[in-house]
Amino acid sequence: MTAPPTDPETLFRENYTGLVRSLAVACGDQEAAADAVQDAFIQLCLHWKRVSKYDNPVAWVRRVAINRLSNQRRSLHRRAAALLRLGTWTAVRPRTRLPGRSGRCPRAPPMRQRVAVALYYVEDLPVAEVARSMGISEGSVNTHLHRARVALKPVLEARSCTKTTTY
């Protein structure tokens, strides 16, 4: 077992890129993910005395970053709803097409499902660690993973059908 990092800077250097990568997969926005992870590391510095005593300070940083992303998303939804009520803005969804297909893309899975998928498949965390990072039960993580796989199956199958193999 490795010793926990002795300072926030070491923790940052060892984990920043991986955290940004997995959260960018979850939220679909590299900049938002980087901002959330950066904010989480700032909080780590502010609370280092307490967090350094935790068994896994990276899990704490991950949880703070996930919370930041969720808060940003809620804030954007509230703002958009307020603008729609005021009649000053209309939401327009771009039509996104699958490669080689004429139909529209299915809707992306909900944020919690995307976070579970990113932590499980991108960060390669066990279900128990994903559950701790998301603040939910292991059963809920398994449910989120299953539902995300079901939702993504048509997209992945469509992509595999459009790929051509050359020898």
N, C-alpha and C positions, 0 to 999 in steps of 0.2 A: 504494500500500500504506500502511495506517495504522500509526502508531507504536504499539508495545505500551504498555499502561497503565503509568503511573509508580508506582502504588500499589495495594494490594489493595482499598481502598475504592472506587476508580473501577471496578475490575474487578467488584466486587460490585454496584454500582449499575447497571452496564450489562448484567449477565448473570444476576442472581439470578432474576428473574421467569421468564425463558425456560427456565432450567434446571429450576426447580421444575415448570413446566407440562409439560415433556416427560417428566420422571421420574414425575410424578403419573399421566400417561397410561400409562406403562410399568408402574407398580406398583399403580395403582388406589387410591392413598391419598395425598391431598394433604398431610396432616400428616407422614407418613413421608417423602415426597419433600422437603418443606421442611426437616425435621430433617437428612436426609442432605446436602442442599445446604449447609445452615448448617454442619454438621460439616466439610464439604469446604472451605468458606471459612475456617473456624478453622484448619484444617491449612495452608491457603494462607498465612495470616498467620504461622504458626509457621515455615514454610519459604520465606518470600518471597525471601530472599536467593538461594536456589538456583533456585526456580521462575520468578522474574522474568527469568532468562536464557533460558528456554525460548522457542521460536518461538511457541508457542500456549499460554499459561498457562490459558486457559479449558478446553482439552482436558484438562489435568491435573486441574482442578477437577471436570470432568464425570466423569472416570475414577474419582476418589476417591469422588464421590457415588454412582456406580453400584456401586462396591465396598461402600460402606456399606449400600446397599439389599440387596445380595446377602447380606451378613453378617447383617443383621437377619432376613431371610427364613430363612436357615439356622438361626439361633438359635431362631426361633419354631417351626420344624419339629422341632428337637431337643427343645425343651421339650414340645411336644404329644406327641411319641413317648414321652417319659419319663412323662408323665402317663397316657397310655394303658396303658403297661406296668404302672404302679402301680395301675391300675384306678380312679383317682380322677376321671377325666374321660372323657367320651365326645364324640367329634366329631359334630356334627350339621350337615349341609349344608342350608341353606335351599333350598327349591324356588323357582327363579326362572323365571318364564314370559316368553316373548317377547310383546310387545304383539300382541293379536289372535290368538294361537296357543295351543293347549292343550298343546304339548310343552314339555319343559324346554330351557333354554338349553344349547348345547354348552359344553363346558369351555373356559375361557380358554386361550389359547396359553401355553406356558411363558414364564418370566420373560425369558430371553435373547431370545426372539422378540419379546416386547412391548417390550423396550429397543431392539432394532434398529428396530422400527416407529416408536417414539416419536422416536428420533434422526433417522431418515431422513425421516419424514413431518411430524412436528411441528416439529423444529428445522431441518428442511430441509438436513441435512448430506449431503455426498456420501458414497458408499459407503466410500471410503478413510478419511474422517474417522470414520465410524461404527466401522470396523474398529479404528482406533487407539484410540478411546474405550473400546471393549469388550475390547481386547487379543486380538483374533482376526483371522483372515485375511479379505480381501475376499470370497473365495469362500464362507466361512462366513456372512458377513453376507448375501450373496445367497441362500444356502440358508435362513437364518432368515427373511428377508423373504418368500421364496416360500412357505414352510410356514405362516407367519402369515397370508398372503393366502388360502391354501387353507382354513385353519381358520376364518377370519373371513368367508369368502364366504357361507355359509348365513345367518349372522347379518345381514350387510348386505343380502342379498337379501330376507330376511324383513322387515326394517325398511322397505325400499323398497316392498314389496308392501302394507304396512299404512298407508302414508302416502296421504292423499287430497288431491287437488288441487282447489281451488275457484277458479273464475274469476269 
